Amino acid sequence: VIQKKMHKLDAMMMTNVRTAAINADCILIVIDVCKVPEKVDDIMEGGTSNVKEKPPMLLVLNKKDLIKPGEISKRIEWYEKLV
């Protein structure tokens, strides 16, 4: 997911991500754990909000070596509530 769209290509790629999410068997979401946690639907910008039955999601927390050991469990709890 490209959060800061710098070019038209970035916006077009995000449109394709949302379209693909609707027809996906599962969704792999890689999140930068150093950034403030966000609701997964907000990250996808509503990409799966119109789907009656959401596909299973696998959340990957990237860069976990850059945060304090106690913080990772807080981030995991936060995302478990919002996925």
Biopython code that builds the backbone (N, CA, C, O; Angstrom):
import numpy as np
from Bio.PDB.StructureBuilder import StructureBuilder

atoms = [
    (1, "VAL", "N", (0.849, -1.172, 0.000)),
    (1, "VAL", "CA", (0.000, 0.000, 0.000)),
    (1, "VAL", "C", (0.893, 1.234, 0.000)),
    (1, "VAL", "O", (1.819, 1.355, 0.802)),
    (2, "ILE", "N", (0.604, 2.106, -0.880)),
    (2, "ILE", "CA", (1.366, 3.348, -0.974)),
    (2, "ILE", "C", (0.543, 4.430, -0.292)),
    (2, "ILE", "O", (-0.480, 4.863, -0.822)),
    (3, "GLN", "N", (0.987, 4.867, 0.887)),
    (3, "GLN", "CA", (0.205, 5.832, 1.648)),
    (3, "GLN", "C", (0.378, 7.251, 1.134)),
    (3, "GLN", "O", (-0.599, 7.997, 1.073)),
    (4, "LYS", "N", (1.576, 7.643, 0.767)),
    (4, "LYS", "CA", (1.815, 8.983, 0.228)),
    (4, "LYS", "C", (1.986, 8.852, -1.275)),
    (4, "LYS", "O", (3.052, 8.481, -1.767)),
    (5, "LYS", "N", (0.930, 9.160, -1.984)),
    (5, "LYS", "CA", (0.968, 9.023, -3.434)),
    (5, "LYS", "C", (1.668, 10.237, -4.035)),
    (5, "LYS", "O", (1.145, 11.351, -3.997)),
    (6, "MET", "N", (2.840, 10.011, -4.580)),
    (6, "MET", "CA", (3.652, 11.095, -5.129)),
    (6, "MET", "C", (3.363, 11.319, -6.619)),
    (6, "MET", "O", (3.514, 12.432, -7.125)),
    (7, "HIS", "N", (2.953, 10.268, -7.307)),
    (7, "HIS", "CA", (2.780, 10.342, -8.749)),
    (7, "HIS", "C", (1.447, 9.703, -9.130)),
    (7, "HIS", "O", (0.828, 9.008, -8.324)),
    (8, "LYS", "N", (1.016, 9.943, -10.356)),
    (8, "LYS", "CA", (-0.216, 9.328, -10.854)),
    (8, "LYS", "C", (-0.095, 7.809, -10.867)),
    (8, "LYS", "O", (-1.077, 7.098, -10.657)),
    (9, "LEU", "N", (1.113, 7.319, -11.115)),
    (9, "LEU", "CA", (1.338, 5.874, -11.127)),
    (9, "LEU", "C", (1.031, 5.272, -9.756)),
    (9, "LEU", "O", (0.445, 4.192, -9.676)),
    (10, "ASP", "N", (1.420, 5.959, -8.673)),
    (10, "ASP", "CA", (1.137, 5.477, -7.316)),
    (10, "ASP", "C", (-0.367, 5.343, -7.087)),
    (10, "ASP", "O", (-0.828, 4.340, -6.541)),
    (11, "ALA", "N", (-1.126, 6.348, -7.502)),
    (11, "ALA", "CA", (-2.581, 6.322, -7.334)),
    (11, "ALA", "C", (-3.195, 5.191, -8.155)),
    (11, "ALA", "O", (-4.101, 4.504, -7.683)),
    (12, "MET", "N", (-2.712, 4.995, -9.371)),
    (12, "MET", "CA", (-3.225, 3.928, -10.225)),
    (12, "MET", "C", (-2.904, 2.556, -9.627)),
    (12, "MET", "O", (-3.731, 1.645, -9.671)),
    (13, "MET", "N", (-1.705, 2.416, -9.070)),
    (13, "MET", "CA", (-1.330, 1.143, -8.451)),
    (13, "MET", "C", (-2.238, 0.845, -7.258)),
    (13, "MET", "O", (-2.613, -0.309, -7.049)),
    (14, "MET", "N", (-2.596, 1.860, -6.475)),
    (14, "MET", "CA", (-3.481, 1.644, -5.329)),
    (14, "MET", "C", (-4.885, 1.256, -5.783)),
    (14, "MET", "O", (-5.542, 0.451, -5.123)),
    (15, "THR", "N", (-5.347, 1.807, -6.882)),
    (15, "THR", "CA", (-6.640, 1.401, -7.436)),
    (15, "THR", "C", (-6.599, -0.079, -7.792)),
    (15, "THR", "O", (-7.560, -0.805, -7.537)),
    (16, "ASN", "N", (-5.503, -0.526, -8.375)),
    (16, "ASN", "CA", (-5.350, -1.939, -8.718)),
    (16, "ASN", "C", (-5.300, -2.818, -7.476)),
    (16, "ASN", "O", (-5.833, -3.928, -7.484)),
    (17, "VAL", "N", (-4.665, -2.336, -6.407)),
    (17, "VAL", "CA", (-4.613, -3.094, -5.150)),
    (17, "VAL", "C", (-6.020, -3.295, -4.609)),
    (17, "VAL", "O", (-6.383, -4.404, -4.217)),
    (18, "ARG", "N", (-6.813, -2.232, -4.583)),
    (18, "ARG", "CA", (-8.187, -2.337, -4.061)),
    (18, "ARG", "C", (-9.030, -3.269, -4.921)),
    (18, "ARG", "O", (-9.807, -4.064, -4.393)),
    (19, "THR", "N", (-8.887, -3.180, -6.226)),
    (19, "THR", "CA", (-9.642, -4.053, -7.131)),
    (19, "THR", "C", (-9.243, -5.509, -6.926)),
    (19, "THR", "O", (-10.102, -6.390, -6.889)),
    (20, "ALA", "N", (-7.966, -5.761, -6.797)),
    (20, "ALA", "CA", (-7.485, -7.130, -6.589)),
    (20, "ALA", "C", (-7.945, -7.681, -5.247)),
    (20, "ALA", "O", (-8.218, -8.877, -5.140)),
    (21, "ALA", "N", (-8.036, -6.844, -4.228)),
    (21, "ALA", "CA", (-8.445, -7.293, -2.893)),
    (21, "ALA", "C", (-9.863, -7.846, -2.904)),
    (21, "ALA", "O", (-10.179, -8.757, -2.140)),
    (22, "ILE", "N", (-10.708, -7.309, -3.754)),
    (22, "ILE", "CA", (-12.096, -7.766, -3.825)),
    (22, "ILE", "C", (-12.165, -9.212, -4.302)),
    (22, "ILE", "O", (-13.013, -9.972, -3.834)),
    (23, "ASN", "N", (-11.295, -9.603, -5.219)),
    (23, "ASN", "CA", (-11.321, -10.944, -5.804)),
    (23, "ASN", "C", (-10.281, -11.892, -5.217)),
    (23, "ASN", "O", (-10.128, -13.013, -5.701)),
    (24, "ALA", "N", (-9.571, -11.463, -4.190)),
    (24, "ALA", "CA", (-8.464, -12.259, -3.653)),
    (24, "ALA", "C", (-8.940, -13.409, -2.770)),
    (24, "ALA", "O", (-9.976, -13.315, -2.112)),
    (25, "ASP", "N", (-8.165, -14.496, -2.769)),
    (25, "ASP", "CA", (-8.416, -15.611, -1.854)),
    (25, "ASP", "C", (-7.875, -15.290, -0.467)),
    (25, "ASP", "O", (-8.413, -15.760, 0.535)),
    (26, "CYS", "N", (-6.823, -14.498, -0.407)),
    (26, "CYS", "CA", (-6.269, -14.014, 0.860)),
    (26, "CYS", "C", (-5.495, -12.726, 0.575)),
    (26, "CYS", "O", (-5.140, -12.434, -0.567)),
    (27, "ILE", "N", (-5.246, -11.970, 1.637)),
    (27, "ILE", "CA", (-4.535, -10.701, 1.488)),
    (27, "ILE", "C", (-3.329, -10.713, 2.412)),
    (27, "ILE", "O", (-3.451, -11.006, 3.602)),
    (28, "LEU", "N", (-2.166, -10.394, 1.861)),
    (28, "LEU", "CA", (-0.935, -10.267, 2.634)),
    (28, "LEU", "C", (-0.671, -8.777, 2.819)),
    (28, "LEU", "O", (-0.520, -8.035, 1.848)),
    (29, "ILE", "N", (-0.618, -8.351, 4.076)),
    (29, "ILE", "CA", (-0.389, -6.942, 4.383)),
    (29, "ILE", "C", (0.937, -6.831, 5.126)),
    (29, "ILE", "O", (1.097, -7.390, 6.211)),
    (30, "VAL", "N", (1.882, -6.109, 4.540)),
    (30, "VAL", "CA", (3.181, -5.880, 5.173)),
    (30, "VAL", "C", (3.166, -4.460, 5.723)),
    (30, "VAL", "O", (2.978, -3.494, 4.984)),
    (31, "ILE", "N", (3.369, -4.351, 7.044)),
    (31, "ILE", "CA", (3.261, -3.064, 7.727)),
    (31, "ILE", "C", (4.603, -2.682, 8.332)),
    (31, "ILE", "O", (5.296, -3.522, 8.906)),
    (32, "ASP", "N", (4.962, -1.423, 8.201)),
    (32, "ASP", "CA", (6.157, -0.887, 8.858)),
    (32, "ASP", "C", (5.800, -0.682, 10.325)),
    (32, "ASP", "O", (5.048, 0.233, 10.662)),
    (33, "VAL", "N", (6.332, -1.523, 11.188)),
    (33, "VAL", "CA", (5.967, -1.516, 12.601)),
    (33, "VAL", "C", (6.468, -0.258, 13.317)),
    (33, "VAL", "O", (6.033, 0.027, 14.433)),
    (34, "CYS", "N", (7.368, 0.489, 12.696)),
    (34, "CYS", "CA", (7.876, 1.728, 13.301)),
    (34, "CYS", "C", (6.866, 2.869, 13.193)),
    (34, "CYS", "O", (6.949, 3.847, 13.936)),
    (35, "LYS", "N", (5.917, 2.745, 12.274)),
    (35, "LYS", "CA", (4.911, 3.792, 12.087)),
    (35, "LYS", "C", (3.744, 3.573, 13.045)),
    (35, "LYS", "O", (3.556, 2.475, 13.570)),
    (36, "VAL", "N", (2.972, 4.620, 13.263)),
    (36, "VAL", "CA", (1.809, 4.548, 14.147)),
    (36, "VAL", "C", (0.808, 3.550, 13.567)),
    (36, "VAL", "O", (0.511, 3.604, 12.373)),
    (37, "PRO", "N", (0.279, 2.630, 14.400)),
    (37, "PRO", "CA", (-0.685, 1.644, 13.901)),
    (37, "PRO", "C", (-1.930, 2.305, 13.310)),
    (37, "PRO", "O", (-2.409, 3.322, 13.810)),
    (38, "GLU", "N", (-2.436, 1.711, 12.247)),
    (38, "GLU", "CA", (-3.652, 2.183, 11.598)),
    (38, "GLU", "C", (-4.612, 1.017, 11.440)),
    (38, "GLU", "O", (-4.200, -0.142, 11.402)),
    (39, "LYS", "N", (-5.884, 1.335, 11.350)),
    (39, "LYS", "CA", (-6.881, 0.311, 11.081)),
    (39, "LYS", "C", (-6.623, -0.238, 9.675)),
    (39, "LYS", "O", (-6.372, 0.526, 8.743)),
    (40, "VAL", "N", (-6.686, -1.543, 9.530)),
    (40, "VAL", "CA", (-6.338, -2.176, 8.254)),
    (40, "VAL", "C", (-7.234, -1.678, 7.123)),
    (40, "VAL", "O", (-6.744, -1.469, 6.013)),
    (41, "ASP", "N", (-8.527, -1.482, 7.366)),
    (41, "ASP", "CA", (-9.406, -0.956, 6.313)),
    (41, "ASP", "C", (-8.991, 0.448, 5.895)),
    (41, "ASP", "O", (-9.131, 0.820, 4.730)),
    (42, "ASP", "N", (-8.476, 1.236, 6.854)),
    (42, "ASP", "CA", (-7.985, 2.573, 6.507)),
    (42, "ASP", "C", (-6.750, 2.473, 5.623)),
    (42, "ASP", "O", (-6.575, 3.261, 4.693)),
    (43, "ILE", "N", (-5.902, 1.505, 5.918)),
    (43, "ILE", "CA", (-4.704, 1.299, 5.105)),
    (43, "ILE", "C", (-5.104, 0.915, 3.684)),
    (43, "ILE", "O", (-4.529, 1.399, 2.709)),
    (44, "MET", "N", (-6.087, 0.048, 3.588)),
    (44, "MET", "CA", (-6.555, -0.397, 2.273)),
    (44, "MET", "C", (-7.472, 0.637, 1.624)),
    (44, "MET", "O", (-7.915, 0.442, 0.492)),
    (45, "GLU", "N", (-7.762, 1.733, 2.325)),
    (45, "GLU", "CA", (-8.628, 2.800, 1.834)),
    (45, "GLU", "C", (-9.968, 2.252, 1.370)),
    (45, "GLU", "O", (-10.457, 2.594, 0.293)),
    (46, "GLY", "N", (-10.552, 1.400, 2.196)),
    (46, "GLY", "CA", (-11.857, 0.858, 1.867)),
    (46, "GLY", "C", (-11.825, -0.235, 0.831)),
    (46, "GLY", "O", (-12.878, -0.603, 0.309)),
    (47, "GLY", "N", (-10.690, -0.761, 0.515)),
    (47, "GLY", "CA", (-10.566, -1.765, -0.534)),
    (47, "GLY", "C", (-11.378, -3.018, -0.295)),
    (47, "GLY", "O", (-11.822, -3.655, -1.250)),
    (48, "THR", "N", (-11.584, -3.390, 0.965)),
    (48, "THR", "CA", (-12.371, -4.585, 1.255)),
    (48, "THR", "C", (-13.670, -4.253, 1.972)),
    (48, "THR", "O", (-14.395, -5.164, 2.372)),
    (49, "SER", "N", (-13.982, -2.981, 2.146)),
    (49, "SER", "CA", (-15.171, -2.612, 2.919)),
    (49, "SER", "C", (-16.476, -2.974, 2.211)),
    (49, "SER", "O", (-17.492, -3.175, 2.876)),
    (50, "ASN", "N", (-16.473, -3.062, 0.886)),
    (50, "ASN", "CA", (-17.687, -3.395, 0.141)),
    (50, "ASN", "C", (-17.878, -4.898, -0.045)),
    (50, "ASN", "O", (-18.890, -5.324, -0.602)),
    (51, "VAL", "N", (-16.945, -5.687, 0.403)),
    (51, "VAL", "CA", (-16.994, -7.130, 0.220)),
    (51, "VAL", "C", (-17.790, -7.751, 1.360)),
    (51, "VAL", "O", (-17.542, -7.465, 2.531)),
    (52, "LYS", "N", (-18.760, -8.615, 1.004)),
    (52, "LYS", "CA", (-19.588, -9.254, 2.034)),
    (52, "LYS", "C", (-18.759, -10.164, 2.924)),
    (52, "LYS", "O", (-18.853, -10.103, 4.150)),
    (53, "GLU", "N", (-17.958, -10.996, 2.310)),
    (53, "GLU", "CA", (-17.117, -11.929, 3.062)),
    (53, "GLU", "C", (-15.656, -11.595, 2.769)),
    (53, "GLU", "O", (-15.150, -11.880, 1.684)),
    (54, "LYS", "N", (-14.992, -10.994, 3.741)),
    (54, "LYS", "CA", (-13.599, -10.583, 3.534)),
    (54, "LYS", "C", (-12.688, -11.800, 3.493)),
    (54, "LYS", "O", (-12.873, -12.747, 4.258)),
    (55, "PRO", "N", (-11.710, -11.775, 2.608)),
    (55, "PRO", "CA", (-10.758, -12.895, 2.554)),
    (55, "PRO", "C", (-9.871, -12.888, 3.795)),
    (55, "PRO", "O", (-9.714, -11.850, 4.437)),
    (56, "PRO", "N", (-9.290, -14.037, 4.136)),
    (56, "PRO", "CA", (-8.356, -14.069, 5.265)),
    (56, "PRO", "C", (-7.193, -13.112, 5.010)),
    (56, "PRO", "O", (-6.747, -12.939, 3.876)),
    (57, "MET", "N", (-6.715, -12.497, 6.092)),
    (57, "MET", "CA", (-5.595, -11.563, 5.979)),
    (57, "MET", "C", (-4.427, -12.057, 6.805)),
    (57, "MET", "O", (-4.589, -12.495, 7.944)),
    (58, "LEU", "N", (-3.249, -11.979, 6.213)),
    (58, "LEU", "CA", (-2.014, -12.308, 6.917)),
    (58, "LEU", "C", (-1.254, -11.005, 7.091)),
    (58, "LEU", "O", (-0.893, -10.346, 6.117)),
    (59, "LEU", "N", (-1.017, -10.646, 8.336)),
    (59, "LEU", "CA", (-0.355, -9.392, 8.653)),
    (59, "LEU", "C", (1.110, -9.654, 8.972)),
    (59, "LEU", "O", (1.424, -10.460, 9.847)),
    (60, "VAL", "N", (2.002, -8.975, 8.264)),
    (60, "VAL", "CA", (3.441, -9.111, 8.479)),
    (60, "VAL", "C", (3.949, -7.787, 9.037)),
    (60, "VAL", "O", (3.777, -6.736, 8.419)),
    (61, "LEU", "N", (4.578, -7.846, 10.212)),
    (61, "LEU", "CA", (5.136, -6.643, 10.822)),
    (61, "LEU", "C", (6.607, -6.544, 10.434)),
    (61, "LEU", "O", (7.437, -7.324, 10.901)),
    (62, "ASN", "N", (6.912, -5.596, 9.594)),
    (62, "ASN", "CA", (8.266, -5.408, 9.079)),
    (62, "ASN", "C", (9.040, -4.438, 9.973)),
    (62, "ASN", "O", (8.442, -3.561, 10.598)),
    (63, "LYS", "N", (10.343, -4.588, 10.036)),
    (63, "LYS", "CA", (11.261, -3.722, 10.788)),
    (63, "LYS", "C", (11.079, -3.834, 12.299)),
    (63, "LYS", "O", (11.324, -2.867, 13.020)),
    (64, "LYS", "N", (10.655, -4.993, 12.788)),
    (64, "LYS", "CA", (10.433, -5.141, 14.226)),
    (64, "LYS", "C", (11.719, -5.019, 15.036)),
    (64, "LYS", "O", (11.671, -4.789, 16.244)),
    (65, "ASP", "N", (12.855, -5.170, 14.387)),
    (65, "ASP", "CA", (14.132, -5.021, 15.084)),
    (65, "ASP", "C", (14.435, -3.560, 15.431)),
    (65, "ASP", "O", (15.381, -3.289, 16.172)),
    (66, "LEU", "N", (13.651, -2.625, 14.910)),
    (66, "LEU", "CA", (13.895, -1.208, 15.147)),
    (66, "LEU", "C", (13.075, -0.618, 16.302)),
    (66, "LEU", "O", (13.214, 0.563, 16.618)),
    (67, "ILE", "N", (12.221, -1.440, 16.933)),
    (67, "ILE", "CA", (11.443, -0.929, 18.062)),
    (67, "ILE", "C", (11.796, -1.697, 19.328)),
    (67, "ILE", "O", (12.414, -2.760, 19.273)),
    (68, "LYS", "N", (11.398, -1.149, 20.462)),
    (68, "LYS", "CA", (11.690, -1.783, 21.749)),
    (68, "LYS", "C", (10.953, -3.113, 21.847)),
    (68, "LYS", "O", (9.842, -3.240, 21.334)),
    (69, "PRO", "N", (11.561, -4.117, 22.504)),
    (69, "PRO", "CA", (10.938, -5.445, 22.602)),
    (69, "PRO", "C", (9.511, -5.423, 23.170)),
    (69, "PRO", "O", (8.658, -6.172, 22.695)),
    (70, "GLY", "N", (9.242, -4.603, 24.149)),
    (70, "GLY", "CA", (7.901, -4.541, 24.734)),
    (70, "GLY", "C", (6.864, -3.922, 23.821)),
    (70, "GLY", "O", (5.668, -4.167, 23.981)),
    (71, "GLU", "N", (7.310, -3.121, 22.863)),
    (71, "GLU", "CA", (6.388, -2.445, 21.952)),
    (71, "GLU", "C", (5.752, -3.402, 20.954)),
    (71, "GLU", "O", (4.610, -3.194, 20.544)),
    (72, "ILE", "N", (6.464, -4.436, 20.561)),
    (72, "ILE", "CA", (5.948, -5.337, 19.530)),
    (72, "ILE", "C", (4.661, -6.014, 19.977)),
    (72, "ILE", "O", (3.737, -6.176, 19.181)),
    (73, "SER", "N", (4.592, -6.412, 21.250)),
    (73, "SER", "CA", (3.373, -7.071, 21.729)),
    (73, "SER", "C", (2.197, -6.100, 21.744)),
    (73, "SER", "O", (1.063, -6.506, 21.489)),
    (74, "LYS", "N", (2.447, -4.832, 22.037)),
    (74, "LYS", "CA", (1.379, -3.824, 22.004)),
    (74, "LYS", "C", (0.860, -3.637, 20.585)),
    (74, "LYS", "O", (-0.345, -3.524, 20.361)),
    (75, "ARG", "N", (1.777, -3.606, 19.637)),
    (75, "ARG", "CA", (1.366, -3.441, 18.233)),
    (75, "ARG", "C", (0.560, -4.644, 17.759)),
    (75, "ARG", "O", (-0.437, -4.491, 17.054)),
    (76, "ILE", "N", (0.992, -5.837, 18.146)),
    (76, "ILE", "CA", (0.272, -7.049, 17.744)),
    (76, "ILE", "C", (-1.140, -7.027, 18.316)),
    (76, "ILE", "O", (-2.099, -7.318, 17.600)),
    (77, "GLU", "N", (-1.281, -6.688, 19.589)),
    (77, "GLU", "CA", (-2.611, -6.599, 20.215)),
    (77, "GLU", "C", (-3.480, -5.590, 19.480)),
    (77, "GLU", "O", (-4.655, -5.852, 19.221)),
    (78, "TRP", "N", (-2.917, -4.456, 19.149)),
    (78, "TRP", "CA", (-3.672, -3.401, 18.485)),
    (78, "TRP", "C", (-4.199, -3.894, 17.140)),
    (78, "TRP", "O", (-5.373, -3.707, 16.820)),
    (79, "TYR", "N", (-3.326, -4.522, 16.357)),
    (79, "TYR", "CA", (-3.748, -4.999, 15.041)),
    (79, "TYR", "C", (-4.729, -6.162, 15.146)),
    (79, "TYR", "O", (-5.615, -6.285, 14.300)),
    (80, "GLU", "N", (-4.598, -7.022, 16.165)),
    (80, "GLU", "CA", (-5.544, -8.135, 16.331)),
    (80, "GLU", "C", (-6.963, -7.618, 16.506)),
    (80, "GLU", "O", (-7.915, -8.241, 16.036)),
    (81, "LYS", "N", (-7.110, -6.496, 17.172)),
    (81, "LYS", "CA", (-8.435, -5.915, 17.401)),
    (81, "LYS", "C", (-9.021, -5.313, 16.132)),
    (81, "LYS", "O", (-10.241, -5.251, 15.981)),
    (82, "LEU", "N", (-8.177, -4.874, 15.231)),
    (82, "LEU", "CA", (-8.659, -4.115, 14.080)),
    (82, "LEU", "C", (-8.571, -4.825, 12.743)),
    (82, "LEU", "O", (-8.858, -4.226, 11.706)),
    (83, "VAL", "N", (-8.183, -6.076, 12.748)),
    (83, "VAL", "CA", (-8.135, -6.815, 11.477)),
    (83, "VAL", "C", (-9.427, -7.586, 11.315)),
    (83, "VAL", "O", (-9.610, -8.282, 10.316)),
]
sb = StructureBuilder()
sb.init_structure("model")
sb.init_model(0)
sb.init_chain("A")
sb.init_seg("    ")
for serial, (resi, resn, name, xyz) in enumerate(atoms, 1):
    if name == "N":
        sb.init_residue(resn, " ", resi, " ")
    sb.init_atom(name, np.array(xyz, "f"), 0.0, 1.0, " ", f" {name:<3s}", serial, name[0])
structure = sb.get_structure()
